[in-house]
């Protein structure tokens, strides 16, 4: 049923479930200063813990390269020069 797909939890438990994602910290930085989130809903919560494990095991330089590529792809249409690292990463993906 619906409980199989959605999981309601506290922010603290979400941080425990997926520590590499630091969800509580991200929400706190993006939300208005006076906003307090007590509960959050996850779709497929096991995926978040698996993603957290992958992130924790991935070298920082790899994560930074992926983030650089994703940022570049988001703004690509507004940019005129493609850095060599982005060209290399684009060919690999």
VEXBA-37342 format. One record per residue: x, y, z of N, C-alpha, C in turn; residue in three letters; chain. Coordinates in Angstrom, 2 decimals, always signed. Example, Ala and Ser with C-alpha at 12.3 -4.5 7.8 and 13.67 -1.06 7.14 Angstrom:
2
+---------+---------+---------+---------+---------+---------+---------+---------+---------+-------+------+
:      nX :      nY :      nZ :     caX :     caY :     caZ :      cX :      cY :      cZ : lumlo : sepa :
+---------+---------+---------+---------+---------+---------+---------+---------+---------+-------+------+
:  +13.19 :   -5.69 :   +7.80 :  +12.30 :   -4.50 :   +7.80 :  +13.20 :   -3.30 :   +7.80 :   ALA :    A :
:  +12.85 :   -2.25 :   +7.08 :  +13.67 :   -1.06 :   +7.14 :  +12.90 :   +0.03 :   +7.87 :   SER :    A :
+---------+---------+---------+---------+---------+---------+---------+---------+---------+-------+------+
This chain:
93
+---------+---------+---------+---------+---------+---------+---------+---------+---------+-------+------+
:      nX :      nY :      nZ :     caX :     caY :     caZ :      cX :      cY :      cZ : lumlo : sepa :
+---------+---------+---------+---------+---------+---------+---------+---------+---------+-------+------+
:   +0.83 :   -1.18 :   +0.00 :   +0.00 :   +0.00 :   +0.00 :   +0.88 :   +1.25 :   +0.00 :   UNK :    A :
:   +0.27 :   +2.38 :   +0.32 :   +1.00 :   +3.64 :   +0.25 :   +2.16 :   +3.68 :   +1.25 :   UNK :    A :
:   +2.02 :   +2.98 :   +2.39 :   +3.10 :   +2.95 :   +3.38 :   +4.35 :   +2.28 :   +2.82 :   UNK :    A :
:   +4.19 :   +1.44 :   +1.81 :   +5.33 :   +0.77 :   +1.20 :   +6.19 :   +1.73 :   +0.36 :   UNK :    A :
:   +5.60 :   +2.83 :   -0.07 :   +6.29 :   +3.76 :   -0.95 :   +6.71 :   +5.05 :   -0.25 :   UNK :    A :
:   +6.01 :   +5.43 :   +0.81 :   +6.31 :   +6.67 :   +1.50 :   +6.58 :   +6.39 :   +2.97 :   UNK :    A :
:   +7.55 :   +7.11 :   +3.51 :   +7.94 :   +6.90 :   +4.88 :   +8.05 :   +8.26 :   +5.56 :   UNK :    A :
:   +7.27 :   +8.48 :   +6.60 :   +7.33 :   +9.72 :   +7.35 :   +8.31 :   +9.53 :   +8.51 :   UNK :    A :
:   +9.19 :  +10.51 :   +8.68 :  +10.20 :  +10.41 :   +9.73 :  +10.60 :  +11.79 :  +10.21 :   UNK :    A :
:  +11.33 :  +11.83 :  +11.32 :  +11.86 :  +13.11 :  +11.80 :  +13.13 :  +13.44 :  +11.03 :   UNK :    A :
:  +13.52 :  +14.69 :  +11.09 :  +14.74 :  +15.12 :  +10.41 :  +15.95 :  +14.41 :  +11.03 :   UNK :    A :
:  +15.94 :  +14.23 :  +12.34 :  +17.05 :  +13.55 :  +13.02 :  +17.19 :  +12.12 :  +12.53 :   UNK :    A :
:  +16.07 :  +11.42 :  +12.40 :  +16.12 :  +10.03 :  +11.92 :  +16.53 :   +9.97 :  +10.45 :   UNK :    A :
:  +16.12 :  +10.97 :   +9.68 :  +16.52 :  +11.02 :   +8.27 :  +18.03 :  +11.19 :   +8.18 :   UNK :    A :
:  +18.60 :  +12.02 :   +9.04 :  +20.05 :  +12.20 :   +9.07 :  +20.76 :  +10.91 :   +9.47 :   UNK :    A :
:  +20.16 :  +10.15 :  +10.36 :  +20.75 :   +8.86 :  +10.76 :  +20.64 :   +7.84 :   +9.62 :   UNK :    A :
:  +19.54 :   +7.89 :   +8.90 :  +19.30 :   +6.95 :   +7.82 :  +20.25 :   +7.20 :   +6.64 :   UNK :    A :
:  +20.54 :   +8.47 :   +6.38 :  +21.40 :   +8.83 :   +5.24 :  +22.38 :   +9.91 :   +5.68 :   UNK :    A :
:  +23.37 :   +9.56 :   +6.51 :  +24.26 :  +10.58 :   +7.07 :  +25.09 :  +11.35 :   +6.04 :   UNK :    A :
:  +25.46 :  +10.74 :   +4.95 :  +26.29 :  +11.43 :   +3.95 :  +25.51 :  +12.54 :   +3.24 :   UNK :    A :
:  +24.19 :  +12.49 :   +3.29 :  +23.39 :  +13.51 :   +2.61 :  +23.17 :  +14.76 :   +3.46 :   UNK :    A :
:  +23.38 :  +14.67 :   +4.76 :  +23.17 :  +15.77 :   +5.71 :  +21.89 :  +16.56 :   +5.40 :   UNK :    A :
:  +20.79 :  +15.84 :   +5.32 :  +19.51 :  +16.46 :   +4.93 :  +19.08 :  +17.56 :   +5.88 :   UNK :    A :
:  +19.24 :  +17.35 :   +7.18 :  +18.86 :  +18.36 :   +8.16 :  +19.62 :  +19.66 :   +7.94 :   UNK :    A :
:  +20.91 :  +19.55 :   +7.67 :  +21.76 :  +20.72 :   +7.42 :  +21.34 :  +21.43 :   +6.13 :   UNK :    A :
:  +21.06 :  +20.66 :   +5.10 :  +20.64 :  +21.25 :   +3.81 :  +19.32 :  +22.00 :   +3.98 :   UNK :    A :
:  +18.37 :  +21.37 :   +4.63 :  +17.06 :  +22.01 :   +4.83 :  +17.19 :  +23.27 :   +5.66 :   UNK :    A :
:  +18.00 :  +23.21 :   +6.71 :  +18.18 :  +24.37 :   +7.57 :  +18.80 :  +25.55 :   +6.80 :   UNK :    A :
:  +19.73 :  +25.26 :   +5.90 :  +20.37 :  +26.33 :   +5.12 :  +19.46 :  +26.91 :   +4.05 :   UNK :    A :
:  +18.55 :  +26.08 :   +3.50 :  +17.70 :  +26.54 :   +2.40 :  +16.36 :  +27.12 :   +2.87 :   UNK :    A :
:  +15.90 :  +26.72 :   +4.03 :  +14.60 :  +27.18 :   +4.53 :  +14.73 :  +28.56 :   +5.16 :   UNK :    A :
:  +13.62 :  +29.29 :   +5.25 :  +13.64 :  +30.58 :   +5.96 :  +14.11 :  +30.37 :   +7.41 :   UNK :    A :
:  +14.73 :  +31.39 :   +7.98 :  +15.34 :  +31.27 :   +9.32 :  +14.34 :  +30.84 :  +10.39 :   UNK :    A :
:  +13.11 :  +31.27 :  +10.28 :  +12.12 :  +30.95 :  +11.32 :  +11.34 :  +29.66 :  +11.03 :   UNK :    A :
:  +11.70 :  +28.93 :  +10.01 :  +10.98 :  +27.70 :   +9.63 :  +11.54 :  +26.51 :  +10.41 :   UNK :    A :
:  +10.65 :  +25.72 :  +10.99 :  +11.06 :  +24.52 :  +11.72 :  +10.38 :  +23.30 :  +11.09 :   UNK :    A :
:  +11.17 :  +22.42 :  +10.57 :  +10.67 :  +21.19 :   +9.98 :  +10.77 :  +20.09 :  +11.02 :   UNK :    A :
:   +9.65 :  +19.48 :  +11.36 :   +9.66 :  +18.42 :  +12.36 :   +9.65 :  +17.04 :  +11.72 :   UNK :    A :
:   +8.95 :  +16.90 :  +10.61 :   +8.86 :  +15.61 :   +9.94 :   +9.05 :  +15.79 :   +8.44 :   UNK :    A :
:   +9.52 :  +14.74 :   +7.81 :   +9.66 :  +14.77 :   +6.36 :   +9.22 :  +13.42 :   +5.80 :   UNK :    A :
:   +8.88 :  +13.41 :   +4.54 :   +8.40 :  +12.19 :   +3.89 :   +9.41 :  +11.78 :   +2.82 :   UNK :    A :
:   +9.77 :  +10.51 :   +2.84 :  +10.67 :   +9.94 :   +1.85 :   +9.88 :   +9.00 :   +0.96 :   UNK :    A :
:  +10.16 :   +9.03 :   -0.32 :   +9.67 :   +8.00 :   -1.21 :  +10.82 :   +7.01 :   -1.35 :   UNK :    A :
:  +10.56 :   +5.75 :   -1.11 :  +11.58 :   +4.69 :   -1.16 :  +12.76 :   +5.01 :   -0.25 :   UNK :    A :
:  +12.55 :   +4.99 :   +1.07 :  +13.61 :   +5.38 :   +2.01 :  +14.88 :   +4.55 :   +1.90 :   UNK :    A :
:  +14.78 :   +3.29 :   +1.50 :  +15.99 :   +2.46 :   +1.39 :  +16.95 :   +3.01 :   +0.33 :   UNK :    A :
:  +16.41 :   +3.68 :   -0.66 :  +17.27 :   +4.26 :   -1.71 :  +18.16 :   +5.36 :   -1.12 :   UNK :    A :
:  +17.66 :   +6.11 :   -0.16 :  +18.46 :   +7.18 :   +0.44 :  +19.62 :   +6.63 :   +1.26 :   UNK :    A :
:  +19.39 :   +5.55 :   +1.97 :  +20.49 :   +4.98 :   +2.74 :  +21.54 :   +4.37 :   +1.81 :   UNK :    A :
:  +21.10 :   +3.78 :   +0.70 :  +22.05 :   +3.23 :   -0.28 :  +22.83 :   +4.36 :   -0.95 :   UNK :    A :
:  +22.15 :   +5.44 :   -1.30 :  +22.82 :   +6.59 :   -1.90 :  +23.84 :   +7.17 :   -0.93 :   UNK :    A :
:  +23.47 :   +7.24 :   +0.33 :  +24.39 :   +7.75 :   +1.34 :  +25.64 :   +6.89 :   +1.42 :   UNK :    A :
:  +25.49 :   +5.59 :   +1.35 :  +26.64 :   +4.68 :   +1.38 :  +27.53 :   +4.89 :   +0.16 :   UNK :    A :
:  +26.93 :   +5.05 :   -1.01 :  +27.71 :   +5.28 :   -2.23 :  +28.49 :   +6.59 :   -2.12 :   UNK :    A :
:  +27.85 :   +7.64 :   -1.63 :  +28.52 :   +8.93 :   -1.49 :  +29.67 :   +8.83 :   -0.49 :   UNK :    A :
:  +29.43 :   +8.13 :   +0.61 :  +30.47 :   +7.99 :   +1.64 :  +31.69 :   +7.23 :   +1.11 :   UNK :    A :
:  +31.49 :   +6.31 :   +0.17 :  +32.58 :   +5.50 :   -0.35 :  +33.25 :   +6.11 :   -1.59 :   UNK :    A :
:  +32.67 :   +7.16 :   -2.13 :  +33.19 :   +7.77 :   -3.36 :  +34.22 :   +8.86 :   -3.00 :   UNK :    A :
:  +35.35 :   +8.87 :   -3.68 :  +36.35 :   +9.91 :   -3.41 :  +35.78 :  +11.32 :   -3.62 :   UNK :    A :
:  +36.22 :  +12.23 :   -2.77 :  +35.74 :  +13.61 :   -2.83 :  +35.99 :  +14.22 :   -4.21 :   UNK :    A :
:  +37.13 :  +13.91 :   -4.81 :  +37.45 :  +14.48 :   -6.13 :  +36.45 :  +14.02 :   -7.19 :   UNK :    A :
:  +35.97 :  +12.79 :   -7.09 :  +34.98 :  +12.28 :   -8.03 :  +33.65 :  +13.00 :   -7.86 :   UNK :    A :
:  +33.23 :  +13.18 :   -6.61 :  +31.97 :  +13.89 :   -6.34 :  +32.06 :  +15.33 :   -6.84 :   UNK :    A :
:  +33.21 :  +15.96 :   -6.63 :  +33.37 :  +17.34 :   -7.10 :  +33.32 :  +17.40 :   -8.63 :   UNK :    A :
:  +33.91 :  +16.43 :   -9.30 :  +33.88 :  +16.42 :  -10.77 :  +32.46 :  +16.23 :  -11.28 :   UNK :    A :
:  +31.70 :  +15.37 :  -10.64 :  +30.31 :  +15.15 :  -11.05 :  +29.49 :  +16.42 :  -10.83 :   UNK :    A :
:  +29.69 :  +17.07 :   -9.69 :  +28.95 :  +18.31 :   -9.40 :  +29.33 :  +19.40 :  -10.40 :   UNK :    A :
:  +30.61 :  +19.47 :  -10.76 :  +31.05 :  +20.44 :  -11.77 :  +30.36 :  +20.18 :  -13.11 :   UNK :    A :
:  +30.31 :  +18.93 :  -13.50 :  +29.66 :  +18.57 :  -14.76 :  +28.17 :  +18.90 :  -14.72 :   UNK :    A :
:  +27.51 :  +18.57 :  -13.63 :  +26.08 :  +18.87 :  -13.52 :  +25.81 :  +20.37 :  -13.54 :   UNK :    A :
:  +26.66 :  +21.13 :  -12.84 :  +26.50 :  +22.59 :  -12.85 :  +26.72 :  +23.13 :  -14.26 :   UNK :    A :
:  +27.76 :  +22.63 :  -14.91 :  +28.04 :  +23.08 :  -16.28 :  +26.87 :  +22.77 :  -17.20 :   UNK :    A :
:  +26.35 :  +21.57 :  -17.11 :  +25.23 :  +21.18 :  -17.98 :  +24.01 :  +22.07 :  -17.74 :   UNK :    A :
:  +23.80 :  +22.50 :  -16.49 :  +22.65 :  +23.35 :  -16.16 :  +22.75 :  +24.73 :  -16.82 :   UNK :    A :
:  +23.98 :  +25.23 :  -16.94 :  +24.19 :  +26.58 :  -17.47 :  +24.81 :  +26.61 :  -18.86 :   UNK :    A :
:  +24.96 :  +25.45 :  -19.46 :  +25.67 :  +25.32 :  -20.73 :  +25.17 :  +26.27 :  -21.81 :   UNK :    A :
:  +23.87 :  +26.44 :  -21.91 :  +23.33 :  +27.28 :  -22.98 :  +23.70 :  +28.75 :  -22.83 :   UNK :    A :
:  +24.09 :  +29.16 :  -21.62 :  +24.45 :  +30.56 :  -21.37 :  +25.96 :  +30.81 :  -21.45 :   UNK :    A :
:  +26.75 :  +29.75 :  -21.59 :  +28.20 :  +29.87 :  -21.57 :  +28.77 :  +29.71 :  -22.98 :   UNK :    A :
:  +29.91 :  +30.34 :  -23.21 :  +30.49 :  +30.29 :  -24.55 :  +31.74 :  +29.43 :  -24.65 :   UNK :    A :
:  +32.39 :  +29.14 :  -23.52 :  +33.63 :  +28.37 :  -23.52 :  +33.44 :  +27.14 :  -22.63 :   UNK :    A :
:  +33.88 :  +26.00 :  -23.12 :  +33.81 :  +24.77 :  -22.34 :  +35.19 :  +24.45 :  -21.79 :   UNK :    A :
:  +35.35 :  +24.43 :  -20.45 :  +36.65 :  +24.08 :  -19.87 :  +37.06 :  +22.66 :  -20.26 :   UNK :    A :
:  +38.37 :  +22.39 :  -20.36 :  +38.85 :  +21.06 :  -20.75 :  +38.31 :  +19.94 :  -19.86 :   UNK :    A :
:  +38.23 :  +20.16 :  -18.56 :  +37.73 :  +19.11 :  -17.66 :  +36.28 :  +18.75 :  -17.99 :   UNK :    A :
:  +35.46 :  +19.75 :  -18.28 :  +34.06 :  +19.48 :  -18.62 :  +33.97 :  +18.73 :  -19.93 :   UNK :    A :
:  +34.81 :  +19.08 :  -20.91 :  +34.81 :  +18.34 :  -22.19 :  +35.16 :  +16.88 :  -21.95 :   UNK :    A :
:  +36.17 :  +16.63 :  -21.11 :  +36.57 :  +15.26 :  -20.80 :  +35.44 :  +14.52 :  -20.10 :   UNK :    A :
:  +34.85 :  +15.12 :  -19.09 :  +33.78 :  +14.46 :  -18.35 :  +32.57 :  +14.22 :  -19.23 :   UNK :    A :
:  +32.27 :  +15.13 :  -20.14 :  +31.14 :  +14.96 :  -21.04 :  +31.32 :  +13.74 :  -21.94 :   UNK :    A :
:  +32.56 :  +13.50 :  -22.35 :  +32.82 :  +12.32 :  -23.19 :  +32.71 :  +11.04 :  -22.39 :   UNK :    A :
:  +32.99 :  +11.09 :  -21.11 :  +32.96 :   +9.88 :  -20.28 :  +31.53 :   +9.51 :  -19.87 :   UNK :    A :
:  +30.65 :  +10.49 :  -19.82 :  +29.28 :  +10.22 :  -19.34 :  +28.33 :   +9.87 :  -20.45 :   UNK :    A :
+---------+---------+---------+---------+---------+---------+---------+---------+---------+-------+------+
